[in-house]
Each structure stands twice: as C-alpha cells, then as structure tokens.
Amino acid sequence: MSGTEIKASVLHGANDLRVEVRSLPAPAADEVQVAVQATGLCGSDLHYFRHFRNGPIEVREPLTLGHESAGVVVAVGSSSASSGLKVGDRVALEVGLSCENCELCREGRYNICRGMNFRSSAKAYPHSQGTLQERINHPARWCHKLPDTLTLEHGAIVEPLSVAMHAQARSGLKPGSTVLVLGAGAVGLLCAAASKVAGAKHVVIADIQSDRVAFALDNGFADAGLTVPIPTVRPETVEDKLAYAQDVAASLKDLKVKGSEEVIGEAAVTFECTGVESCMQTAIYATQPGGKILIIGMGMSVQTLPIMAASVKEVDLVGVFRYANMYPEAIGLLASGNSALPDLRKLVTHRFQGLDQIPGAFDTAAKVKDDKGDLVIKVMVDMA
C-alpha cells in the first residue's frame, strides 16, 4: 500500500483551527491504518483550543487535537495480522504510546512512563498528532477490537470510561460503601457509573450546576445530589475558604438518599473530578476516617489544603493519571449488559458531522448549555 493524502483539523493558535491536507504513509509493519469515525471532545482538548496551552504545557507547533476515538481498520501492516485485526474491524484507539522498556512499563503502569507520547498532548516534542483527522497509523497492539454489539460512539467513550475505571481500581472501593463524586461532568458521571458497577451502596454527586446534578439523579448515575452554593462574597482568606469547604462538606453529609429518609453521612471514597481547590478541601472534610480521595481533576497546580484534617483521619490522597490496562475491561463492561451500569449513551448530548464543524463543536463543548438551553455533557464529532 502506498501513501495517501488525508484531511486533518490542525490548531495553529488559540481558537485557530484549520482543515489541512497531509500525506499519510502506508502503515508500518506493526501498525494498522484506521479511518477515524467517532471522537469525543475532552476538557484538555478544549484548553488547547481556547488558550493554545493546557496549564503549564504550551503548544510549540501546529497540533491536531482529539484522543477519545474509535474507527475502522482500512489497512494492515505486514506483521500486524498476528494481532488478529483485519480490514473492516472496528476498534477503540488507545492513543498513549509508552517506551515499554522502563521499570514502570514493565510493572504495567505505563500511563506514568516518563517517555509517554500521547496523541493530542503538547507535553512531548515533537507533538504526537491527535485523532481529529481522516486516518491515522497506529500500533496494532493499542487498537482494541469492538464487539458487534457496540457502536463506534461506545468505542470513543471507552477512553474516558477507562479513566473512571482506573480511578475505581485505585480506590479499593468495598461493596456497600458510600461514594462521593465532586464534579458532574463526563468524567465525574463515569466515576459515578463505575462506582455503581463496583457495588457502592450510595453514590452522591455534587456540582455548581443544578442541571448536571439533576441529570445524574434522573438517569441513575447518583442516589443523592447537591448543587453547591456559590458564596455571595468570594472567600479570600485561608480561614474563610476552609470554613466554606467545611459548610459544603456538612451539607453533603446531611443529604438524604433520593426517595428515602436515609442520611448519606461521610463517604468512604471520594472522586475529585474538578481540580478546584475548594473541592479538594471539601473532599478532605467529607471523607470518613480511613477513606480515600482520588485526585482526578486537572486544575490548580498549587493548592492550600487542610492536610492535618486528612492526616488525623488517615485519609489517603491518591493520584490518578489517565489509565493503564483498562481498555479491554471497559469494552467488556460496555458489552456486558450489566444492570448496574447507567446508559452511557445519554452522556453524548451533542453531535457534529465532519472536520469543518469541529470549531463549532469546541464552542459547544465550552458551554454548560447550548443556545437552545439544553445541557451539554459530551460532544462527539462524527467523521464517517
């Protein structure tokens, strides 16, 4: 197979996306070529689109965004047949490429490999181009075949679901425990869903947006919810900030399970999915002695936290970064028909067709509600 020309969405600066033509070579021996057909937009992609950076990571060359993707195999490298993949197979793309040689990789923790090269991230240079392009060549071992019962949108959801399942695995959640999720965006909702599957007795979700809390309650992601009040006067001192966090934690503990008089109390496991300082503070106050806080949200890099409040309760603060070895499990869960799993298709609230519509897709992803007043959770780009 010879090379071919493809179209790609390329970011040149803040809010500056252009459709360009690229030359794509034939897949290498260990690769397959995939026609990318479904891509969900992630918060990190949105940061790059809006600011041409993601926190301290600056974009240093034109960059194609997108990493929550699935597509169809259109060509197979000479040695890739041993992977079992063939032309026409539908696959979910695991887009992080680790060195595979370091101690972390050998231990199976390749997600924190120092040599990780992750599509759509500007952390490594040259950047690894993302999936918002017509086709990509990708190592066959990181292309996970989808069963016939799953759609390509399911395949795109596998990526953020793997984040949630990786967090769940690190939580050590015991069946019958109470779970708190701070942040009711897509990842927070998926953490809630994963907790349901893991046997949580009650899942509580909190967000500053009442519509997101209502969505979680109405669609089986949570058993209780709190719309966190935004203070009229913004707390400025450390003392005032911590007092606010304690008040929110008290409100969470006093919640009642939907449709009953049972009080929630403290959480055994808290998934912090916002990256906001006040939420991390609240998490510490709301988590029971011996509990765990999973730090998932990527937000403020420097935060003031009530560490002694965590220490005297032996509350563990556990970092979570992407995922490792979760794609097969996530695909298996989606295909299982597990009755505890909410309908994840409902997370996809908006769909855009084609490369030309990607700027509009990002504009929508940046909103809590669209121009019609409908809630925005997950935006999907269809390039079929």
Beta strands, then each sheet from edge to edge (+ up, - down):
strand 1: 4-13
strand 2: 16-24
strand 3: 31-40
strand 4: 53-54
strand 5: 57-58
strand 6: 68-76
strand 7: 90-93
strand 8: 96-97
strand 9: 117-118
strand 10: 135-139
strand 11: 143-145
strand 12: 178-182
strand 13: 202-207
strand 14: 224-227
strand 15: 267-272
strand 16: 287-295
strand 17: 316-319
strand 18: 348-353
strand 19: 378-382
sheet 1: 1+ 2-
sheet 2: 10+ 3- 6+ 7- 11+
sheet 3: 10+ 3- 19+ 18+
sheet 4: 4+ 5-
sheet 5: 8+ 9-
sheet 6: 14+ 13+ 12+ 15+ 16+ 17+
end
